[in-house]
């Protein structure tokens, strides 16, 4: 079976280096700034994700006060060494609300603070003075997202830091960084299809160097395997940290949030012998899942094709993950399971767009994408393959308004 993991193909642009501020102060500043900036979304621009929420005066005052305190201390200390007393005081400054607010590019996870749909877990394990915790998670039947935090003194970098050695060799890790992650569902591997499911994991960095988000997502384009997990199960997580021999093992219950809206579509478009079919769209309070297929005699063209999902106001939904495979017995058909973030507001219709990204090397189907002057990937849209379908706006809006108190 030929497989295509869209996550592995996604290229990320670099970010500017942080200023010359003590790391601990900068990290706490970033946490507070994230809390101020990501407070549920009312507006979103066309090209870049900007979220604006209405915030109560009391909540805004508390956040602003904490921000002012940290910024003031940072200004006074500058590049100086931080005393143990001040360090302990800064570490005790709480980050208000759900840690899912730190998922900067995922509206579904960001809204968990307002909706209260995340489940409190409070699983933890401690070895050699370092404690790993999984304080909260959410499972919507499509993806399982969990917060992983780290506390302790024996560390020399961020929880996800890696040191590239170049020349194709494996990266090295600073002491205290995660170097391995494994999970089991009811004691069975997550990536065994004979279990009835096939899942993989991805990790999402956050602005906090001691916090990461791990997600389990389907590694199958077949509906059989995208909904095969039980509604409730026990998840066992084993995490390895550099410099600590004993693995961190945590076990906790997981329960699916049942709310969803599903649209079975089976709508196709054809162009120059290529056929794109949109089979199904499923909406949850945090995720939009699309099942589609591409039939073509040109496998190289078929594998270069990418997809976007647009709402009826011209907003592009953020990409979460995707998986494609040539299923046995369907020669020339590449089936996809693609996950996008939820929308700010329920749409009356959804538009699927297909495009071919330009490559820096036009003769290659892999490598770096070609960028325009704004640093964006150059996309050649194929208008003939565009598919627009109506969806149940009222039901989706009800879905987006579900709160934690409404959970069964």
TORBALUM-530776 format. One line per 5 residues: number of its first residue (from 1); their letters; for each residue x, y, z of C-alpha. Coordinates in pm, 1 decimal. Layout:
<atoms>
NUM	A	X:Y:Z; ...
</atoms>
This chain:
<atoms>
1	XXXXX	0.0:0.0:0.0; 147.8:333.2:-102.6; 102.7:589.6:170.4; 129.4:965.3:191.5; 170.9:1143.9:522.6
6	XXXXX	89.6:1509.9:462.3; 235.9:1605.3:799.8; 581.2:1493.9:687.6; 553.5:1703.4:372.3; 451.6:2023.1:547.1
11	XXXXX	737.9:2273.9:558.7; 750.3:2532.2:835.4; 919.3:2869.8:810.0; 1169.6:2970.8:1078.7; 1090.6:3219.0:1352.2
16	XXXXX	1299.9:3514.3:1467.3; 1528.8:3460.3:1764.5; 1410.2:3581.8:2102.1; 1564.3:3894.3:2252.8; 1838.2:3906.7:2513.6
21	XXXXX	1615.0:3852.9:2815.6; 1671.2:3584.0:3083.6; 1505.5:3265.5:2958.8; 1275.4:3215.6:3254.5; 1141.8:3572.6:3236.3
26	XXXXX	1098.2:3553.9:2859.3; 908.5:3225.3:2893.1; 670.3:3366.0:3153.6; 619.8:3675.8:2937.9; 529.5:3452.8:2644.7
31	XXXXX	277.2:3260.3:2854.4; 102.4:3578.4:2965.2; 111.1:3727.6:2614.9; -45.2:3405.3:2485.3; -319.4:3435.0:2745.6
36	XXXXX	-384.8:3796.6:2647.7; -382.9:3731.3:2273.3; -576.7:3408.4:2256.7; -864.9:3512.2:2479.4; -1291.7:3263.4:2171.5
41	XXXXX	-1250.5:3419.7:1841.7; -1489.8:3671.5:1692.6; -1290.7:3782.2:1389.3; -1043.5:3618.4:1159.1; -855.7:3764.8:865.7
46	XXXXX	-838.9:3596.9:527.5; -474.0:3499.4:516.3; -344.3:3506.6:872.5; -508.8:3371.9:1186.8; -588.6:3660.5:1418.7
51	XXXXX	-832.9:3589.8:1699.1; -1022.9:3849.8:1902.5; -1237.4:3755.7:2199.6; -1453.3:3957.4:2431.9; -1296.9:3943.7:2778.6
56	XXXXX	-1453.1:4036.2:3109.0; -1299.7:4347.9:3271.0; -1197.6:4150.7:3581.0; -1024.7:3878.8:3378.2; -847.1:4134.0:3160.9
61	XXXXX	-735.6:4322.7:3473.3; -588.6:4008.3:3629.7; -400.3:3912.1:3315.4; -275.2:4265.4:3259.4; -157.0:4290.8:3619.3
66	XXXXX	42.7:3969.5:3589.4; 185.7:4084.6:3255.7; 288.0:4422.4:3398.7; 456.3:4255.1:3694.4; 658.1:4017.2:3477.9
71	XXXXX	753.3:4283.1:3224.6; 858.4:4517.8:3505.8; 1075.5:4253.3:3668.7; 1223.5:4167.3:3330.7; 1309.6:4532.2:3268.1
76	XXXXX	1477.5:4567.4:3607.1; 1680.2:4251.2:3575.3; 1772.0:4280.6:3209.3; 2049.8:4034.4:3140.5; 2144.8:3996.4:3505.2
81	XXXXX	2144.3:3671.7:3694.4; 1819.3:3585.0:3869.4; 1834.7:3513.3:4241.1; 1682.6:3186.9:4370.3; 1418.4:3381.5:4565.6
86	XXXXX	1301.1:3579.8:4262.4; 1319.9:3268.3:4045.3; 1093.6:3077.9:4284.1; 848.7:3368.1:4291.8; 830.5:3385.1:3911.8
91	XXXXX	783.4:3010.8:3881.2; 483.5:3035.8:4114.8; 302.5:3292.6:3897.1; 4.9:3091.1:3765.1; -97.3:3074.3:3401.5
96	XXXXX	-469.9:3140.9:3418.8; -707.4:2900.7:3243.5; -656.8:2599.1:3018.4; -308.0:2531.4:2883.7; -469.5:2454.3:2547.2
101	XXXXX	-472.0:2832.0:2496.9; -103.1:2791.0:2409.8; -192.4:2608.8:2084.2; -124.0:2919.5:1879.3; -234.2:2787.8:1538.2
106	XXXXX	-531.8:2570.7:1629.7; -862.7:2746.7:1691.8; -1034.3:2426.6:1806.6; -787.5:2374.5:2090.5; -786.3:2743.6:2178.2
111	XXXXX	-1163.4:2746.7:2228.9; -1138.7:2469.7:2490.2; -1074.1:2730.0:2757.9; -1407.2:2900.0:2690.4; -1608.2:2584.7:2616.2
116	XXXXX	-1477.5:2379.1:2907.8; -1481.5:2061.7:2695.5; -1133.3:1946.6:2795.9; -1120.6:1669.4:3056.3; -904.3:1719.2:3365.5
121	XXXXX	-667.9:1422.8:3403.9; -387.6:1521.1:3644.9; -172.1:1217.9:3563.7; 194.0:1247.6:3663.6; 522.8:1060.7:3705.9
126	XXXXX	847.4:1168.6:3874.5; 1206.1:1047.4:3828.1; 1538.3:1204.7:3931.6; 1378.4:1529.6:4042.0; 1177.6:1589.7:3723.2
131	XXXXX	799.9:1552.2:3706.5; 600.1:1507.3:3387.2; 228.3:1578.8:3403.0; -67.9:1535.9:3171.5; -315.4:1778.0:3332.1
136	XXXXX	-587.1:1781.9:3063.5; -692.4:1624.2:2735.7; -972.7:1620.1:2481.8; -1088.7:1342.0:2248.4; -1356.4:1434.3:1994.5
141	XXXXX	-1369.6:1098.3:1815.1; -1126.6:1219.8:1546.3; -813.2:1331.4:1729.7; -695.0:1300.3:2087.5; -500.2:1600.8:2217.0
146	XXXXX	-318.3:1603.3:2550.6; -110.3:1858.6:2737.7; 234.2:1743.7:2860.2; 417.1:1964.7:3111.8; 755.7:1934.5:3281.1
151	XXXXX	871.9:2054.8:3625.0; 1209.4:2016.0:3794.0; 1563.5:2146.2:3807.8; 1769.6:1889.1:3614.8; 1720.5:2027.0:3266.8
156	XXXXX	1921.7:2234.5:3022.1; 1669.6:2323.9:2752.1; 1306.7:2318.5:2643.6; 1093.4:2007.7:2664.5; 1109.5:1961.4:2284.5
161	XXXXX	1459.9:2095.7:2219.1; 1685.4:1909.7:1977.4; 2044.7:1970.7:1873.5; 2099.3:1905.6:1503.7; 2428.6:1732.0:1427.2
166	XXXXX	2394.8:1758.9:1047.5; 2518.5:1513.0:784.4; 2201.2:1306.0:810.6; 2280.1:1181.2:1161.0; 2027.4:1168.1:1441.8
171	XXXXX	1963.6:1479.1:1645.5; 2088.6:1502.5:2001.6; 1880.4:1617.7:2295.5; 1966.2:1845.4:2588.7; 1916.4:1702.3:2934.5
176	XXXXX	1549.2:1685.1:3025.8; 1415.5:1701.3:2667.5; 1172.6:1440.4:2535.2; 1350.0:1188.2:2313.0; 1078.8:922.6:2284.6
181	XXXXX	701.0:891.8:2307.9; 482.2:583.0:2293.7; 117.9:513.7:2368.9; -113.4:216.2:2408.6; -491.6:195.3:2395.1
186	XXXXX	-628.6:-58.0:2643.4; -282.8:-214.0:2650.7; -250.5:-248.9:2272.9; -28.7:-50.7:2030.7; -183.8:253.5:1864.5
191	XXXXX	-44.4:164.8:1519.9; -165.8:-192.4:1470.2; -447.2:-226.5:1217.3; -539.6:-571.6:1347.6; -658.5:-392.3:1662.3
196	XXXXX	-925.2:-221.3:1451.4; -745.3:113.1:1447.3; -427.6:267.5:1310.3; -313.6:585.1:1484.7; -2.1:797.3:1475.4
201	XXXXX	109.1:1088.0:1688.6; 235.4:1439.5:1632.4; 371.8:1696.1:1873.0; 282.9:2065.6:1882.6; 527.5:2308.0:2046.1
206	XXXXX	392.1:2596.3:2252.8; 525.1:2931.6:2371.4; 605.3:2770.2:2707.0; 936.2:2575.7:2688.5; 807.5:2331.9:2951.5
211	XXXXX	476.2:2255.5:2781.1; 393.5:2058.0:2466.4; 76.0:1920.7:2309.3; 74.0:1562.1:2182.9; -196.7:1443.9:1945.0
216	XXXXX	-308.7:1100.5:1828.8; -460.1:1112.7:1479.2; -574.3:847.9:1227.3; -317.6:691.9:993.7; -581.5:568.3:754.6
221	XXXXX	-791.1:710.9:475.3; -1064.3:453.2:528.2; -1372.1:538.8:733.5; -1337.9:192.7:888.3; -1025.9:302.7:1074.0
226	XXXXX	-1109.6:668.1:1138.6; -1389.5:581.6:1380.3; -1271.2:247.8:1519.6; -1156.1:362.9:1863.0; -1393.2:278.1:2148.4
231	XXXXX	-1593.9:555.7:2310.6; -1403.3:502.3:2636.1; -1064.9:341.3:2694.7; -750.7:350.5:2905.0; -454.2:530.3:2750.7
236	XXXXX	-103.4:442.0:2865.7; 168.2:691.8:2775.0; 542.0:623.7:2804.4; 778.1:920.1:2762.2; 1157.7:916.1:2764.5
241	XXXXX	1363.8:1216.2:2877.9; 1728.2:1265.9:2788.6; 1958.4:1196.3:3082.5; 1698.7:1000.3:3280.4; 1712.5:623.1:3252.1
246	XXXXX	1366.8:541.9:3385.8; 1076.5:612.5:3143.6; 783.7:823.0:3260.9; 471.0:604.9:3246.9; 122.9:746.3:3298.9
251	XXXXX	-213.2:571.7:3266.6; -550.2:743.9:3261.8; -906.0:706.9:3128.5; -1019.5:871.0:2805.1; -1379.3:942.1:2708.1
256	XXXXX	-1502.0:1057.1:2368.4; -1697.6:1378.8:2330.8; -1999.6:1250.1:2139.1; -2116.7:1570.6:1971.7; -2069.6:1583.1:1594.4
261	XXXXX	-2238.2:1680.4:1268.6; -2172.6:1458.1:967.3; -2244.2:1532.5:600.5; -2221.3:1250.0:345.6; -2164.2:1412.7:8.4
266	XXXXX	-2013.3:1204.4:-278.6; -1964.4:1500.3:-510.9; -1702.2:1486.3:-787.7; -1518.4:1711.1:-1033.2; -1306.0:1602.6:-1330.2
271	XXXXX	-1024.3:1778.0:-1517.2; -789.8:1641.3:-1784.7; -849.7:1281.6:-1683.7; -813.7:1351.6:-1309.4; -1112.0:1303.8:-1078.6
276	XXXXX	-1155.3:1452.4:-730.8; -1438.7:1324.5:-509.3; -1544.9:1476.5:-177.8; -1704.8:1191.1:17.3; -1771.9:1317.4:367.0
281	XXXXX	-1726.5:1610.2:604.6; -1752.4:1566.2:979.2; -1767.5:1857.0:1223.0; -1689.8:1843.6:1595.2; -1648.3:2131.1:1842.8
286	XXXXX	-1271.3:2134.3:1772.6; -1207.1:1960.1:1437.7; -1326.2:1945.6:1076.5; -1256.1:1610.6:908.7; -1267.5:1562.1:530.8
291	XXXXX	-1265.6:1227.4:348.8; -1186.5:1253.9:-22.9; -1024.4:1064.6:-308.3; -824.2:1142.4:-621.5; -833.3:914.4:-926.2
296	XXXXX	-558.7:965.4:-1183.1; -333.5:768.3:-1413.0; -46.7:1002.1:-1324.1; 68.0:901.8:-976.2; 333.9:1173.2:-953.9
301	XXXXX	72.9:1445.0:-1026.8; -165.8:1271.1:-789.0; 82.8:1280.6:-502.8; 172.6:1646.4:-561.7; -188.3:1760.9:-522.6
306	XXXXX	-272.6:1949.7:-202.7; -603.1:2066.5:-56.9; -756.1:2360.2:127.6; -1093.7:2399.5:296.5; -1266.0:2740.9:285.0
311	XXXXX	-1575.5:2863.5:465.1; -1847.9:3077.3:305.2; -1677.0:3400.7:415.9; -1352.1:3330.1:234.5; -1154.4:3210.2:538.1
316	XXXXX	-907.9:2924.3:493.1; -926.5:2662.2:767.3; -594.2:2580.2:931.6; -444.1:2242.6:839.7; -396.2:1996.9:1128.3
321	XXXXX	-286.8:1669.5:970.6; -351.9:1447.8:672.6; -300.9:1095.5:548.0; -338.0:940.4:204.5; -312.4:582.0:81.3
326	XXXXX	-375.5:368.4:-226.5; -620.0:119.4:-83.2; -597.0:-241.4:-197.7; -822.9:-312.4:-495.6; -856.9:51.7:-600.2
331	XXXXX	-583.7:99.2:-860.2; -524.2:462.5:-947.1; -731.8:590.1:-652.7; -559.9:775.6:-369.4; -786.0:817.6:-67.2
336	XXXXX	-732.2:1092.0:188.6; -831.5:1163.5:546.4; -751.8:1532.1:608.8; -807.1:1718.9:935.5; -860.2:2094.6:956.7
341	XXXXX	-931.8:2320.6:1252.6; -1286.4:2422.2:1340.5; -1431.4:2749.0:1214.6; -1500.3:3066.9:1407.6; -1864.3:3064.5:1300.5
346	XXXXX	-2083.0:2796.3:1146.7; -2091.8:2827.9:764.6; -2379.1:2770.3:524.8; -2141.8:2605.7:276.5; -1790.5:2463.9:253.2
351	XXXXX	-1552.3:2485.4:-40.9; -1279.0:2229.7:-116.4; -994.6:2366.2:-328.2; -717.4:2165.2:-492.8; -381.3:2313.6:-585.9
356	XXXXX	-30.0:2222.7:-694.7; 241.2:2398.1:-491.5; 536.9:2528.2:-688.6; 874.2:2377.8:-599.1; 1206.9:2558.7:-577.4
361	XXXXX	1332.7:2297.9:-822.2; 1059.5:2277.3:-1091.2; 1187.5:1937.5:-1208.0; 1137.8:1782.3:-863.5; 820.2:1665.7:-691.0
366	XXXXX	983.1:1688.2:-347.9; 1204.3:1933.0:-164.4; 1139.3:2293.3:-68.4; 834.3:2487.7:-180.9; 882.6:2806.8:-378.0
371	XXXXX	779.7:3116.1:-180.7; 649.7:3454.8:-291.7; 774.5:3792.0:-165.3; 551.3:3757.5:144.7; 709.0:3425.8:237.9
376	XXXXX	398.4:3225.1:137.5; 395.1:2906.3:-67.1; 306.6:2974.5:-431.2; -8.2:2774.9:-509.6; -148.5:2696.2:-852.8
381	XXXXX	-520.3:2639.4:-792.3; -713.9:2410.7:-1025.1; -1052.6:2580.7:-1047.8; -1205.6:2292.1:-1242.3; -1160.2:2066.6:-936.2
386	XXXXX	-1318.8:2308.8:-689.3; -1614.3:2160.7:-497.3; -1867.8:2367.3:-299.4; -2131.1:2193.9:-87.2; -2405.2:2323.3:146.1
391	XXXXX	-2390.1:2221.3:513.2; -2632.9:2238.1:805.7; -2541.0:2577.2:947.6; -2787.0:2567.2:1238.1; -2670.2:2226.8:1362.0
396	XXXXX	-2303.0:2320.6:1332.3; -2363.3:2641.5:1528.0; -2530.6:2438.7:1805.5; -2224.3:2214.5:1802.9; -1991.0:2511.4:1842.4
401	XXXXX	-2196.9:2642.8:2135.4; -2171.8:2323.0:2341.9; -2010.3:2381.4:2681.1; -1858.0:2152.3:2939.7; -2173.5:2163.5:3150.2
406	XXX	-2362.8:2010.6:2856.3; -2146.5:1696.9:2847.7; -2332.5:1376.0:2935.2
</atoms>
